[in-house]
Amino acid sequence: MSIGWAVAEYLHNSAEHAAKTLFATHYHELTELAERLPGAQNYQITATEREGEVVFLHRLERGRASKSYGIEVARLAGLPPVVLANAREVLARLERYELDVFADDENVALQKAVSRAARRKAVAQASLFDLASEPQMNADER
């Protein structure tokens, strides 16, 4: 979320990289950017709930969404029921403002994997913003 926030601010504030940008996310916190940045606006794809099912209305409306349907989108995309159940459990913990979402014993392996990945040396990678300043090749040079 912090990277999304920083990139959105960068694109908004940079004369060199400014562009109309569609930024789709399930992070509700990012909708606050529209209140802080004069060029930012919130839009949502409307949805409703009927008989316990989410129905996407396929309409774009101005304003921020009142809730996230990310888990329902994941269900429609075919994620396994066990993954969806775990996602609902994690969401419930996050909504209770628990600081350590992965505190129980079942997720110790995940914590260890995250720690190992954080200790690894980062691989050099070209910046998306550096690529914009590189000269373009014509078809014969490719």
Contacts in CASP RR format, 6 or more apart in sequence:
PFRMAT RR
TARGET T0000
AUTHOR 0000-0000-0000
METHOD contacts of the structure
MODEL  1
MSIGWAVAEYLHNSAEHAAKTLFATHYHELTELAERLPGAQNYQITATER
EGEVVFLHRLERGRASKSYGIEVARLAGLPPVVLANAREVLARLERYELD
VFADDENVALQKAVSRAARRKAVAQASLFDLASEPQMNADER
1 27 0 8 1.000
1 29 0 8 1.000
1 30 0 8 1.000
4 23 0 8 1.000
4 25 0 8 1.000
4 27 0 8 1.000
4 30 0 8 1.000
5 29 0 8 1.000
5 30 0 8 1.000
5 33 0 8 1.000
8 21 0 8 1.000
8 23 0 8 1.000
8 30 0 8 1.000
8 33 0 8 1.000
8 37 0 8 1.000
8 40 0 8 1.000
9 33 0 8 1.000
9 37 0 8 1.000
10 17 0 8 1.000
11 17 0 8 1.000
11 18 0 8 1.000
11 19 0 8 1.000
11 21 0 8 1.000
12 18 0 8 1.000
12 33 0 8 1.000
12 37 0 8 1.000
12 39 0 8 1.000
12 40 0 8 1.000
13 37 0 8 1.000
17 129 0 8 1.000
17 132 0 8 1.000
23 30 0 8 1.000
26 68 0 8 1.000
26 70 0 8 1.000
28 64 0 8 1.000
28 65 0 8 1.000
28 68 0 8 1.000
31 42 0 8 1.000
31 63 0 8 1.000
31 64 0 8 1.000
31 65 0 8 1.000
33 40 0 8 1.000
34 40 0 8 1.000
34 41 0 8 1.000
34 42 0 8 1.000
34 63 0 8 1.000
34 64 0 8 1.000
41 62 0 8 1.000
41 63 0 8 1.000
42 62 0 8 1.000
42 63 0 8 1.000
42 64 0 8 1.000
43 60 0 8 1.000
43 61 0 8 1.000
43 62 0 8 1.000
43 63 0 8 1.000
44 60 0 8 1.000
44 61 0 8 1.000
44 63 0 8 1.000
44 64 0 8 1.000
44 65 0 8 1.000
45 56 0 8 1.000
45 57 0 8 1.000
45 58 0 8 1.000
45 59 0 8 1.000
45 60 0 8 1.000
46 56 0 8 1.000
46 57 0 8 1.000
46 58 0 8 1.000
46 59 0 8 1.000
46 60 0 8 1.000
46 61 0 8 1.000
47 54 0 8 1.000
47 55 0 8 1.000
47 56 0 8 1.000
47 57 0 8 1.000
47 69 0 8 1.000
48 54 0 8 1.000
48 55 0 8 1.000
48 57 0 8 1.000
49 55 0 8 1.000
54 69 0 8 1.000
54 72 0 8 1.000
56 69 0 8 1.000
71 84 0 8 1.000
71 87 0 8 1.000
71 88 0 8 1.000
71 91 0 8 1.000
74 83 0 8 1.000
74 84 0 8 1.000
74 87 0 8 1.000
75 84 0 8 1.000
79 87 0 8 1.000
90 101 0 8 1.000
93 101 0 8 1.000
94 101 0 8 1.000
102 110 0 8 1.000
102 111 0 8 1.000
END
